[in-house]
Amino acid sequence: MRATKVTTEHGRCLRCRRPLRKASPDGYGPKCRLKVRRNARTSRAHPKWQVAKALELLELGAVVPLRQNRIFLVVSDDGSEVYRTAASGQCNCPAGLRSVRCYHAVAAQFVAAA
């Protein structure tokens, strides 16, 4: 008989929904975290400050997917607001409402593309 690994209850990966074996501060499993970080490092389409802020949001676990990695809830810098953000670039933050690409949308794009 084959032995199986028993997973403890640490939740599921926010990206692929697989069970996590160890607690994760950002909510992603190791493979998904690697894919998201690799995608962020290779990005040349966004200013460096937006990439840095997007990575900070990802490390804090402030990007939560809602629907099939297309719509996300993203927490603001100070933690007082939660914005709905699409990977295509729409966001209901003040910058997004002025049709300016914000780092919330950049973070959502990194997760969706990974």
Secondary structure as GFF3:
##gff-version 3
##sequence-region A 1 114
A	DSSP	alpha_helix	30	41	.	.	.	ID=ss1
A	DSSP	alpha_helix	48	59	.	.	.	ID=ss2
A	DSSP	beta_strand	63	67	.	.	.	ID=ss3
A	DSSP	beta_strand	71	75	.	.	.	ID=ss4
A	DSSP	beta_strand	82	86	.	.	.	ID=ss5
A	DSSP	alpha_helix	94	97	.	.	.	ID=ss6
A	DSSP	alpha_helix	103	113	.	.	.	ID=ss7
###
